[in-house]
Amino acid sequence: MHENNRTEIATLGEFGLIKHLTQDIKLENPESKYGIGDDAAVLEFPEKQVLVTTDLLMEGVHFDLVYTPLKHLGYKSAMVNFSDIYAMNGTPKQITVSLAVSKRFCIEDLEDFYEGLKLACQLHHVDIVGGDTTSSVTGLAISITCIGEAPKDQVVYRNGAKDTDLICVSGDLGAAYMGLQLMEREKAVFQGEKDVQPDFAGKEYLLERILKPEARKDIIEALAKAGIKPTAMMDISDGLSSELMHICSQSGTGCRVYEERIPIDYQTAVMAEEFNMNLTTCALNGGEDYELLFTVPLTAHEAVSQIKDVKVIGHITKAELGCALVTRDGNELELKAQGWNPLKQ
């Protein structure tokens, strides 16, 4: 946050602020016909399915500005929306960005936020085509709507998993949750102290996973290149266990996931031990990893196994077999969705 050289937001007014934050935005997608500057953006998607997703992030619920730089927050706000479009096997094309801002923030703070937002958009070739700003009395609220596209026959839903399909996951799990635990601990230790520098040496990956997640465009591209269309897919925002149960309930199936196959990074394992937490529980229920969880037919086993950074972790079963985790010693434990529930206070 900018404490010294502050320019109060009131000096520009709403339209001035939007113009200031968006004046250098150039449209790069042919589908974006007209962006910021009129009553509505104009988009055109000939022969494509249009995908729309929206996310609302509230200060104190979804992020804590004590340890979240605004530039990172802008980046993450965009990425979590792109991730939802990739989870439908689509390509994100445009976003609109709405902010409710309290007097605590100055123009420089919002410039930082937009810097992160624009960086994410550049990396994924997404246009910022509109939005809104208003005042808030309770802190910062961020609402982003992302519009994407996919060829009509390529959209992947959550409800297409079939008995014997393989369950696959990208990347590794539990790291973002461990990063969050680490920052919450440091925040508690240094409560109220000024100019504190906690030592995060050897834990950088965990912090990156919570502060700067990456939407897995690369996996969607690799699947397309391999000629694989998943039967069901979603991104992991609330935890593997919870997302798998969504796929199974919507597809009318059960599943078996093997504990020893769940991909976990070394730093995550070390941190879980330090916190005296069960590592598998962290990987199953942590959330905020923004990895892709998807199912493919058994016949795609060889092709999917060749894709870098994708692991087969189990298989889909008939519904009556339920959803279970097969532990290292061969026991079956019923999967429970202990992931993050934003409506539980």
N, C-alpha and C positions, 0 to 999 in steps of 0.2 A: 504494500500500500504506500502511496506517495504522501509522506507527512510534510515535506518541506515545500517543494515547488508545486503547490496545488492551484489548479484553476477550477473554481466552483462551476458546477454544471449549469447553474442559473444564468451564468454569463452568456451562454449560447442559446438557451431555450430549446424546446423539443426539436423543432425542425433544423435548427442550427446544429444541434448535437448529432442528429442522424446524418446530416450532410457531412459534418466534420469526420465522423467515424467511417463513412462509406464513400467518400469522394474519389478514392483511388481504385475502387472496385471495377474491374473490367470483366465483361462476360466472355466465357470461353466455349460454352456449349451451344451448338446450333439450335438445340431445343429451347434455349433461353432467348425468347424473342425480345423481351423488354424487362428490365429489372427494376432497381430502386428509382423513384422519382415521379411515379404516377400513383393513381389510386389503387392499382393492383398490378402485379407482375403478369406478363404474358408468356405462356409456355406452349410448345407444340410437340406432340409425340405421335407422329404418324405410325400406324401399324404396331404400336407397342402397348404393353400393359403398363399403366402408371401406378407406382407404389407410393404410398404416403405414410409417414410415421411422425409421431410427435412426442417430445419429452419435456417434462417440467422438472427443473432442479431448484430446490429451495435451500437457501443458506440455513445451516443448523440442522438440516435433515439429511441432505445429500452431500454437502461439503462443509468444511470448516476452514475459514479464511485465516485462522491462526497459523496453519501450516500449508495452505494451498495457494501458491502464487496465482495471480489473476490470469497471467499468460497461459499457465498450465490449464486453468479452469476453462478458458476459451477453447483451447485445443481439445480437451476432453469432452466438452459439451457438444462439439461438432462430431467427434469420433463415435460417441455412443449412438448417435443418430445414423451415421453411415453404417455402423455395425448392424442395425436393424434392417437396413436395405440389403446389405450383403446376405443377411440371414434368410432373405426371400430369394436368393440367387439373382439379385438385381444389381444395378449400377446406380449409385447416388448421383444426382445431377444438380439439384438446387436446394438451398436452405433459406428459410426465413428465420430471423432472430429477434425475439422480443425480450426486453429487459425491464424489470421494475427495480429502481435504484433508490437507496436512501441517501440522506445528506452526508453520510460518512464517506461517500465515494466522490472523487473528483474526476475531471475529464481525463487526466493522465492514467487513472486506474482503468477507465473504460477503454483507453487506447491500448493498454496492456492486454486486456481481455480480447479485444478485436485482433490484436497481433497474433495471439494463439489461434483464434478462430480462422483467420485468413491463412495461416500456415497449414492447418489441417485441410482447408479447402483446396489450397494449391496442390498439396500432395495427392489428393484424390480427385482433382479436376472437377470441383463442385463450385457452382456459382452462388453467391449470396444475392438473393433477388428481392429482399424486402424485410419487413419487421416493424417493431414498434418499441417505443420507450415511454415509460411512465414513472411516476414517483412511488416510493414505497415507504411505509413507516416501520417495516419489520426487517429490513436488511435486503439482500439481493435475491431476486427470483429470475430464473432464466428459462424461457420457453423457446424451444427450437422445433421447427417442423422441417422435415427433409422429404424431398420428392425424388423418386428414382424411377428407373424404367427396366423392363426386361422383355425379351421376345415372348410372345403369347404362350408358347409351349415350354418355356423355361422357368416359370415361377415355381418355387418350391414352398409348400406349406408345412405346417406341423403335423398334419393328419394323414400322411401317406406311408408311414412305416408299416412294414409287413412282417409276419412271422418269418424267422431265419435271417432277416436283414442284419447286416453288421452295424454296430454302433461305433462311430468314429468321433474323435475330438482333435482340434488343432492345438498346438502350443503346449503349455503346461498350466496346471490349476492350483489355486490356493495362494499364489504369490501376492495378488492385490490385497487379499484379506490380511495376510501377514504384514504387508506394508502399512495398512491401516492400523493394525494393532501396535506396530512399532511407533508410528507417529503419535497415536493417542497416549502411549506410555511416556514418550519424550515431552509431550505437552503437559502431562500431569506432573512430571518431575520438575519442569522449569516454569511452572505456573507463576505468572506475574513478574518474572525476571526479564530485564531488558537485555538486548544484544547477546542472546545466548546462542552458542554454536554446538548443537548436539553432534556427537560423533556417529556418522552413519557408514563408516568405512566397512566394506565387505557386504553392505546391505543395499547397495545402489539399485540392484535389479528390482528389489521389492518396492522401493519408493517409486521407481519409474512405472511399475505396473499399476500402482494406485493413482499416481498423479498424471501419468501420460500414456494411457492405454492406446493401443494401435488396432484399428479395425482391420480385419483379415481379408483385404482385397486380394492379396497374393494367393490365398487358399481357393477363393472363388475362381480366379484365373487358372490356377493349376487343375482344378476339377474340370473346367471347361476344356482345357488343353488335352486332358486325359479322356475326354468324351464321357465323363461321369455326371449324370444328373442325380443328385441325392433324392431319396424317396421322401424324406422329411428333414427339416433343418430349423435350428434357432440359435441365437447367440446366448452365451452364458453370462447373464447379468445378475441373476439371483442365486446362482449356485448350480452345479451339475445335477445334483439330486432332484432339485425342484424342476429344472428344465426337462430332464429325462421323463419325469412323471407327467409333465404337460404333453410331451410327444406321445407317450403311451396312452394317456387318457383320451387324447384327441384321435389317436389312430385305432383305439380299441384293442391294445396289445399289452403284453407284459415285457419285462426285460431282465437280462442278467448282465451285470457289470463286474469285472474282475479287479479286485483291489490292487493286485500287483501290476496291473496294466495301466493304472491311472498315472498320467505323466506329471511328475512333480520336480521342480527345480531344487538344486542342492541348497540354495539360500533359504528357500521355503522350509525345507526339512530342518535346517539348523535353527531357524527362528522358532518353529513350532516346539522344538525341544527346549529352547531357552524359556519359552512361555509355558512349558509343561502342558501343551495342548496335543490332542490326538491328531496326527498328521492327515490321516485319511478323512477325518471329520472336516478339517479345514479345506481339503481339496474338494470334498463333496458339497459343502455348504457355504463356502466363502463368498462366492459371487464377485462381481465387478471385474472378472478376467476378460470379458468381451472376446473370448475364443468362440469358435464355431463348433456346435454339436450337430452331427448329422448321421443319417442312416443311408446305407447303400445296399443293393442286392448282393447276395452271397457271390454271385458271378463276378462282381467287381473287386473281389478280394485282392487279387494280384495287382491290379491297376492302382487301387487306392493305397496299397502298402508301399508303392513306389513314390508316393507324393511326400516331399520333404515336410517335416513338422506335422504330420498327421499320424495318429495312433489309433489302431482298432482296440477298443476297450471292452467289448462285449457283444451281445446279440439280442435281437428282439425275439420274444417268445409269444405264445398264445396268451390271451388275456387272463385265463384262469390260473396261470402260473405266477401271476403277480409281478411286482417289481422288486428285485433283490440284488444285494451286493454279495458277491462270493468272496469271502475273506481269504487271506493267504493260507490259512489252514483248512480251507475247503468248506467252512460253514456258510450258511446263507442267512443274511440279515435283511429284513424288510427295509426297503429304501424309504426314508422319511424326508419330507421337504422341510428342512430346518433353515432353509435359506432366508434371505432378508425379506421381511414383509413390511412394506412401507406404511401399512395401515395399522400395524400393531404399535401402540405407543408405550 
